[in-house]
Amino acid sequence: MTRLLSIVAAVALLASEAHAQWVEQNTQGWCSPAINNVTGDVVITCNGVDPRALNELNRLLDREKLELAAKVRKGENWTREYLELKSRLSKLNISSNLAQQALDEIERGELKQAGIIIDQLITKQEAQPDEVQEQMAESYASRAAVFALQFDYDAAWDYYQKALTYQPYDAEILNAAGVLAYKRGRFAEAEPLLKQALDIREKHLRPDHPDVGESLSDLAALYFAQGRYGKAEPLLQKALTIREDGSDHPDLISKSLSDLAALYLAQGRYNEAEPLFRRALDIREKHLGPDHPNVGESLDSLATLHLKQGRYDEAEPLFRRALDIREKHLDSNHPAIGESLINLATLHLKQGRYGEAEPLFRQALAILEKTLGLDHPDVATGLNNLAALYITQNRYAEAAPLLKRALVIQVKALGLQHPSVAATLNNHATLHLKQRRYTEAAPLLEQALSIEKMVFGSNHPEVATGLNNLAMLHLTQGHYDKARPLLERALAIQQETIGPHHPSFATTLSNLAMLQLAENRLAEAVQSLEQAEAIQEEAFGPDHPDVIAIRDSLTEIKAAQMLGDMMEGMFDNLGNLSSGDQLPDKSPEKMFREFENLLRGEEFRIK
């Protein structure tokens, strides 16, 4: 889940996940989309699940209003829980006909009836004081699993707690309960459960057992969601090693690769993320086919990485391929298409192709509002990006209401300490800066920078953006001593994380040149701008608005330098005249007028 920069604004990019629609193709993964032969609708099919149960799964998924890739991922999780439940009921079947009846109902997709039967089993077991604790724990865990399959997570949580009162050290139940707590956003409750499950499995199973890999991956997902990247990384690395060494399921290997790459992307470690994303894409294309949603997810992740790297020519075909797959198989108003349109439009915004970006942003926003509702976080992303375009075009009156609405949605849905909130705060501050409303911009920039440091750490490209933006505020107010260390720190972070050839590095150099100009350090300003121009032209070509702006600035500065040198030389000559010397033929006024004419003449060129 990423952002873009303008000179002083961070612009939120919607990092969509899987895109593609996979139609009637065999897969080695658990779940994939297919076309219903009767209705023509897109449904989710999962290996190992009875077709009758799949009908219930698709009914439940349809209520969730998810895009295709999210449906597949939720189907994968559902299938995992479904197969675990069948295994648990098979164990109970040894001593109970009711367990077999519940298993039969599960096969038929009659989840409600299966739950009623398991309730009867629990009542029967509770009436028998000599009933072994393990069977009671399995029954309660089975009831919890049925609730989870129905997406009733609150009820499922209560029953997992009951199961753990009978078997507090059952790693399978502990892990299932921890994953459920994570899904509910109850991270503080999830962590001890997942850690305990991992400890038990590592103690009693061989180090490369698949269940150990599962626990490592689940605990890492929790840490990643919390922004605790340092704790997530070794877990993800170990899970990947287990799955690769054990020749595990290709889909699990590609998932581990993608998860670790996503962590590196979030940390700004782009060079480490790229080979992992590419390996995941290769595995998925080989085993799932070119149009599978997981392939689309990999395409989008790789494109987002290239966008972060400033490799726009490489990002664009990946985004377009993802969009083409979606448009081929999905309704034109599907939210997944809206997400792809936002990604492509954001790329065009960064490329300076404003005329192409605006209709895509507008189309995407209309789709997301219609399908997801007016208060969805993805709608806020669309609003924020459209506002960023308007700010770039100096259309401030159109940008302001979009930013206000986006911020209200994000704070309500995501909380105050979310990176998307920081992006909107940055854009709102940029709007105030351009309108010279400095006292209103300052607290927004400071709050955004605080969020970025908390979420990403102090040495991240997004933090460099925040420092850069705050420096621009001080620069416009004439507080040069405050602006300088912020720009220098931003450049140091960017040098280390994204490298000295990234367009964002050029942006900070341009801002540093503005400071150097303000301090009358013309030679240094020229050097900074020349370096920035070379970087931007390499990335965008000679006709990009940013390149043209830098080139125009260089022309003006070099002309000012030339005029200053000429005037200085003239006054030196005046100072060296003796009483008998003659003034030059040309007066200073005439020399100045001739220099102005020279600037206007076609023969004058600045190199």
Buried (B, 14 or more C-beta within 10 A) or exposed (E): BBBBBBBBBBBBBBBBBBBBBBBEEEBEBBBBBBBEEEEEEBBBBBEEBBEEBBEBBBEBBEEEEBBBBBBBBBBBBBBBBBBBBBEBBEEBBEEBEBBBBBBBBBBBBBBEBBBBBBBBBBEEBEEEEEBEEEBBBBBBBBBBBBBBBBBBBEBBBBBBEBBBEBBEEBBBBBBBBBBBBBBBEBBEBBBEBBBBBBBBBBEEBEEBBBBBBBBBBBBBBBBBBBBBBEBBBEBBBBBBBBBBEBEBBBBBBBBBBBBBBBBBBBBBBBEBBBEBBBBBBEBBBEBBBBBBBBBBBBBBBBBBBBBBBBBBEBBBEBBBBBBBBBBEBBEEEBBBBBBBBBBBBBBBBBBBBBEBBBEBBBBBBBBBBEBBEEEBBBBBBBBBBBBBBBBBBEEBEEBBEBBBBBBBBBBEBBEEBBBBBBBBBBBBBBBBBBEEEBEEBBEBBBBBBBBBBEBBBEBBBBBBBBBBBBBBBBBBBEEBEBBBEBBBBBBBBBBEBBBEEBBBBBBBBBBBBBBBBBEEBBEBBBBBBBBBBBBBBEBBEEEBBBBBBBBEBBBEBBBEBBBEEBBEEBEEEEEEEEEEEEEEEEEBEEBBEEBEEEEEEEEEEBE
